Amino acid sequence: MQARASVLIVDDDPLHLRIYGWIIEAAGYRALPAEVRYAGVDIPTEPVDLVLLDYHLEGQRSAVDIAKVIHERLPDAPVIVLSDAPMLPEDIAPLVQGFVRKGDPAKLVEKLHKLLQSCPVEISP
């Protein structure tokens, strides 16, 4: 039986977590929201197939800091950065596998499909 791939959404805005969660669920994946608080974020212990990380975060921890934590805890999960910037910021580029500008859900879904094709999830019957 094929399970839905899970996408961890890391953002400091609860509304963005819901919006991106809807987009991810509509694309056929399971959305796992993780709200960034002032001092950091709780990364789930369950398996995650891909991480969607907002670049502009409020608080003491930057997206680069959070990306490093994600790599420590979820080393096999590719990371896509979401940003208003016209291109991928240089400071986070070495830590991620993709970039999508905010406001383009079709491009986001296309990037999700592309990165998740290489990591299918199987569940034993």
C-alpha positions as CSV (number, residue, x, y, z in Angstrom):
1,M,0.0,0.0,0.0
2,Q,1.4,3.4,-1.0
3,A,1.3,6.1,1.8
4,R,1.2,9.8,1.2
5,A,4.5,11.5,1.4
6,S,4.7,13.9,4.4
7,V,5.8,17.6,4.0
8,L,6.9,19.5,7.1
9,I,5.9,23.2,6.8
10,V,8.2,25.4,8.9
11,D,6.9,29.0,9.3
12,D,6.3,31.6,12.0
13,D,2.9,32.7,10.7
14,P,0.0,30.4,11.7
15,L,-2.0,31.7,8.6
16,H,0.8,30.7,6.3
17,L,1.0,27.3,7.9
18,R,-2.7,26.8,7.2
19,I,-2.5,28.1,3.6
20,Y,0.5,26.0,2.6
21,G,-1.1,23.1,4.4
22,W,-4.1,23.3,2.2
23,I,-1.9,23.5,-0.9
24,I,0.1,20.5,0.1
25,E,-3.0,18.4,1.0
26,A,-4.7,19.4,-2.3
27,A,-1.6,18.1,-4.1
28,G,-2.0,14.7,-2.4
29,Y,0.6,15.0,0.3
30,R,0.3,15.0,4.1
31,A,1.0,18.4,5.7
32,L,2.8,18.6,9.0
33,P,2.9,22.2,10.4
34,A,5.7,23.3,12.6
35,E,5.4,26.9,14.0
36,V,8.6,28.8,14.6
37,R,8.4,30.6,17.9
38,Y,10.7,33.3,19.0
39,A,13.5,31.0,20.2
40,G,13.1,28.1,17.8
41,V,10.9,25.3,16.4
42,D,9.9,21.8,17.5
43,I,10.9,19.4,14.7
44,P,8.7,16.3,14.8
45,T,10.3,12.9,15.5
46,E,8.2,11.1,12.9
47,P,9.6,10.6,9.4
48,V,9.3,13.5,7.1
49,D,9.9,13.2,3.3
50,L,10.4,16.9,2.5
51,V,10.6,20.3,4.4
52,L,9.1,23.5,3.2
53,L,10.9,26.4,5.1
54,D,9.9,30.0,5.1
55,Y,13.0,32.2,4.7
56,H,11.8,35.3,6.6
57,L,11.4,34.3,10.2
58,E,10.9,36.6,13.3
59,G,12.8,35.9,16.5
60,Q,16.2,34.8,17.5
61,R,16.7,32.0,15.0
62,S,17.1,32.6,11.3
63,A,16.1,30.3,8.5
64,V,19.7,29.3,8.1
65,D,19.8,28.3,11.8
66,I,16.5,26.3,11.4
67,A,17.9,24.7,8.2
68,K,20.9,23.5,10.1
69,V,18.7,22.0,12.8
70,I,16.5,20.3,10.2
71,H,19.6,18.7,8.6
72,E,20.7,17.4,11.9
73,R,17.3,15.8,12.8
74,L,16.0,15.0,9.3
75,P,19.2,14.4,7.2
76,D,17.4,12.7,4.3
77,A,14.6,15.2,3.8
78,P,15.2,17.7,1.0
79,V,14.4,21.3,1.9
80,I,12.6,23.9,-0.2
81,V,12.8,27.5,0.8
82,L,9.9,29.9,0.4
83,S,10.7,33.6,0.0
84,D,9.5,36.9,-1.3
85,A,13.0,37.4,-2.7
86,P,13.5,37.2,-6.5
87,M,16.0,34.4,-6.1
88,L,17.4,32.0,-3.5
89,P,19.3,34.0,-0.8
90,E,23.0,33.0,-0.9
91,D,23.4,32.4,2.9
92,I,20.9,29.4,2.8
93,A,21.7,28.1,-0.7
94,P,24.2,25.4,0.5
95,L,21.6,24.0,2.9
96,V,18.6,23.5,0.6
97,Q,17.5,21.6,-2.6
98,G,15.0,24.0,-3.9
99,F,13.5,27.5,-3.9
100,V,10.0,28.8,-4.7
101,R,8.8,32.4,-4.6
102,K,5.8,33.0,-2.4
103,G,2.5,33.4,-4.2
104,D,3.1,30.8,-6.8
105,P,1.3,27.6,-5.6
106,A,1.5,25.9,-9.0
107,K,5.3,26.3,-9.0
108,L,5.4,25.0,-5.4
109,V,3.4,21.9,-6.2
110,E,5.6,21.3,-9.3
111,K,8.7,21.5,-7.1
112,L,7.2,19.2,-4.5
113,H,6.3,16.6,-7.1
114,K,9.8,16.8,-8.6
115,L,11.6,16.3,-5.3
116,L,9.3,13.7,-3.9
117,Q,9.4,11.5,-7.0
118,S,12.8,10.4,-6.0
119,C,11.7,9.3,-2.4
120,P,8.6,7.1,-2.6
121,V,7.1,6.1,0.7
122,E,5.9,2.5,1.2
123,I,3.8,1.0,4.1
124,S,3.6,-2.8,4.6
125,P,0.1,-4.2,4.4
